[in-house]
Amino acid sequence: MSDSRTAYVNGTYMPLSEARISPMDRGFLFGDSVYEVIPAYDGRFFRLEEHLQRLRRSLERIDLDPRISGSELRSIVENVKDRNGGGDIAVYIQVSRGAPTVRDLRFSQGQPTVFATSISPKGVSKEVREQGVSAATAADIRWGGCDIKSTALLANVMAMQEVGGDAVEAILIRDGHLTEGGSSNVFVVLDGRVMTAPRDNRILAGITRDVVLEILTELNIDARQEEVPEDTLRAADEIWITSSTREVWPVTALNGKPVGSGRPGPIWRLVDERYETIKRAQ
């Protein structure tokens, strides 16, 4: 079956099936590129400016000038959304350092490659709300710049391969402490207190993570950004994974064992209900 999505590549909109980049592109050769995934609900982007600001931060961190303005980036993602039907959708945008004629780890500022297309957000299905999902722990072997939203995701790929089975996420452990998921942030609830790893270079601080922290503050629930020992994770009453496409998913089994009651927990239900209201009322 052909892919009917529309893509943007360096100034041109085209069918995704016709999109091409050079095999010399540094994003392809070295993972020398960054990206964002921006969700929209009812055709309206959710936290668009926050996503674009994070993309800019990632570009600055790797000293990559995209050669287009913030308003141009916004126009690209808006057009990709609209050309792919709008509604409940997400836009993937990636910027690489481009395709020099010589393969060299050292870089010069040439013409970057800007690519964007749509993807389908997962959201929180009826099944997830009723049953939750399974996850498993894996060693966090990633590099020291996890706060950059880089396309160099091989360690994340290998972590998901390691956990296998019915696990929808690899929950990563470094030096005996929780960092985040392979493609999500992680929240842990124990004795009524909600914890998530501190915002530093070991995690990519998600936009959805920020929304959840805002909701917890609004609900007067004790929420802390602090080191979470692996023992605390394993003893948790509730575990959640958050991302722009998943929103907030309750983890009800970890490493094959029930989390808390083995059902989505009461604090998660409060957060999920409020998140649903916020995303539609923007």
N, C-alpha and C positions, 0 to 999 in steps of 0.2 A: 504494500500500500504506500502510495506516495505521500510525502509530508507537505501539507498545504500551507504551512506557516510562512510568514514573511520575515526576512532578515534584513538587517542593515549592515553593510560592510563599506567602510571608508567613503561615505557620501552617497551611496547608492542603496535603494531598497529593491529587494529581489526575492524570488522564492528561495526558501532555505535550501532546497535541494540544489540550487545553482550557486550557492555561496562558496567562494574559494579564497584561500589564503596561500601565500608562498610556503613551500616546504622549508625555506630558510627563515621563516618567521621565528623570532626569539621566544615567543610564547610557546611555540611548538617544540623548539629545540631545547630550551632551558627552563620552561615554566616562568619566563621573565615577563610576567603579566599579572594584572590584578582584575578583580571582577566584583560585581554586585548583583543581587537578586532582589527585585523590588515588587512587592505584591500590590494588587489593586482589587478593590471590591466595588461591585456595581459600576465599574468603569472609572473609579477614582482611586488614585494612588494613596497608599497608606504610609505615612511618614516619609514622603518622597525626599524632602530636604535633608532629613537625617541620613538617608541612604546615600544621597549624592555627596554629602559632606564626608561620609566615611570613605567613599570612593576617592575623593580628593585627598584625604589623609593617606590612604594606601599609595596613591600615585606619588605624593610628596615623599613618603618613606623610602620609596625605591628610586627617587630622583627621575621620574618619568613625566615629561611634559606632554600631555595628550594633544597639544596644538589646537584644541577647541575650548571654547568658553563654557562656563557653567550653564549659561542659557542654551547653548547648543546641545550640551549633554541632556538637559531637560527636554528639549525639543525632540531629540532622538528617541528617548524612552517613551515619551507621549505618543509619537508617531507609530512606534513599534506596537505599543498597546492597542491603539486604535485600528491599525492595519490588520491586527490579529483578532479583532472582534470585540475587544473591550470586555466588559463584564467582570467576572472573577477570574483573574489572570495574574501572571507574574512576568516581569521582563528581566531577562538575563543580559547584562552588558559587560563586556570584557575589553580591556585596553592592554595591548602588548607594545613592546619597544620596536616592533616592526621587523623588517627583513633586510638586513645588510647583505652585501655580496660576499663577505668573508665571515666564516664561523669563528668567533672569538669570544671568550668569556668577558673580556673587557668591552664596554659599550660606548658608543658615541650616539648623540641625540639625532637620530634620523627621523623618518616619517613613521609615526606609530600606526598600529592597526587597531581600529575601533570596530567591534562586532557586537551586534545585539539581536536577540530574537525573543520569542515568548516561550514560557513553559507553563505547565498546569500546576497550580498550587495543590497541595494535599489537603490542607485544612484539617478539621477535626470531624471525622466521620461518626455516624451513629455507633458503629462497632467500637471505635476507639473510646467514645464517651462511656460506653457500657462496660467494656472489658479492659481497656488500657492496652499497653503494648509491652513486649519483652525487650530487654537490653542485656548486654554482657560487658564486663570490664576487660580492658586491654591496656598494655603498657603504652604510655605516651612517649614515643620516640621522635617526635617532631623537632624542628629547629627552634631557635630562640626568638623568632619573629612572628609568633602566632597571632599577634595583633594586626598584622597586615593580611588583608583578604587576598591572598595569593592563589593562583591556579596550580601551584606546585603542591599537589595533594596526595602524593604517592604514599606517605606514611598513613594518611587517613584511609586510603584505599586498602592498604595492607591490614590495618586494624579491623576494618569491616570484614575482610576475608578471614581474619583470625577468629572473630566471634562466631561467624557463620550461623547455621541453624535458623531459628525463627527470630533472632534478635534483629530489631529494626535500627539499632544504634550501638556503636561501640562507645562506652563511657570510659574516658581515658584517665589513667592514674600515673602520676609522676612523683617520685620520691615519697610514696606513701600518702599522697593527697590527690583529691579530685581536681582535674583541670576543667575539662569540658567534654562534649561528645565529638565524634568524628565530623559531624555536620550540624552541631547544635550546642547551645549552652545547657547547663544542668542545674536544677534546683533540688535541694534536699530538705525535707521537713522532718523534724524530730522534736517531740514534746511541744508542739505548737510553734516552734521557731523555724523560720525558713532561712536557709543558707545557700549561698552560691559563691563560687570562687572569686577572689578579688580581681579587680580590673587591672591587669598588667600585661606584660609581653607574652605570658603563657597562654592567654586566651584571646579569641576574637570576641570582643564585647558586642553582642548582638543588639539590633534595634528592638526585636521582640523581647529580649532580656530586659531592656530599659523600660519597655511598656509594662512588663510584669512587675518590676520593682515599683513603678509608679502606682500600679493597682494595689499592691500590698500596702504601700504607704497610705493610700486613700482608705483602705479597709482597716487601718490601724492594726495590722498584723506585723509582729516582730520579724523583720527581714534584715539579714546581715550579709555583707560582702566580706567574707573571711575564709581563711584556710579551712577546708573540709577534709578531715582525715578519712582514709579509706574505711576504717572501722565504723565511722559515723554514717557513711554512705550505705554500708551493708546493714546497719541497724535502723535505717530510716523508716518512718511511718509512711512517707510519700516521697516519690521521686518524679520530677517532671523534666522533659526535654523541650527546648524552645528554639524555634527558628522562623524565618519569614514565611516559608512555605508550609511548615507543619503547624505553626502557631504554638499552642501549648498542649503537649501530649503527656498523659499520665503513664508512668512506667509501673506496671503492676507485677512484673517478674524480673529479677536480676540474677543472672547466672543460674537460671532454672529454679530459683527459690522465690516465693511470694514476697512482695514488698508490702509491709503492713498487713492489711486484711486481704491483700490480693485483689482488691478492687480499687477503682479510682477514688481518691480520698476527699474528705469534706473541704479542705482548703483549696485543693485543685478545682473543685466544682465552683466555689465562689469566684476564683480567678477566671475560669473559663467563661462563666456567665458574664462577668464584667468585660472581658476581652471581646466577646461577641458584640456587646453593646457599643463599645468604643469603635471597633473597626467599621461598623455600619453607620455610625453617627458622625463620622469625620466631616 
